[in-house]
Amino acid sequence: MRKDELTDMIEQSLGAAPEFRLQEGFAQRVTASVIRQEQWKTDLQEYFYLTAIVFGLIALLTGVYYLVDKDLLFRTLNFFVANWVVVGFLVLTLNFILFADKVLLRLLFSRRRQTN
């Protein structure tokens, strides 16, 4: 294809009216959708980072107690094993509260802000 043929095609394309028409507010809806998806990814990432930090601190504390006082660590582990249902329920509840605070509430309020 020669350069003048390409130039003629571009001029014809830009000079003609488009065959379709976008709805009003299309760009705002697309932008809001992209922002919502990026916010969701960011919120989930922050939640996972906080969860990893909490588990890391627990592991570090466990290691320190193992070095300082093994008897206390074994008594604590025996307590957790004996009451695994209550401890598991407490861990799941706290995890859900953290997830709801860092992810779900932000998603809810960002959608509510967009509709107003």
KARA-V539791 format. One record per helix or strand. SS is the DSSP state (H for helix, E for strand). FROM is the first residue (numbers start at 0). TO is the last residue. If there is no record, write none. Layout:
BEGIN
SS | FROM | TO
SS | FROM | TO
END
This chain:
BEGIN
H | 2 | 14
H | 25 | 67
H | 69 | 81
H | 83 | 114
END
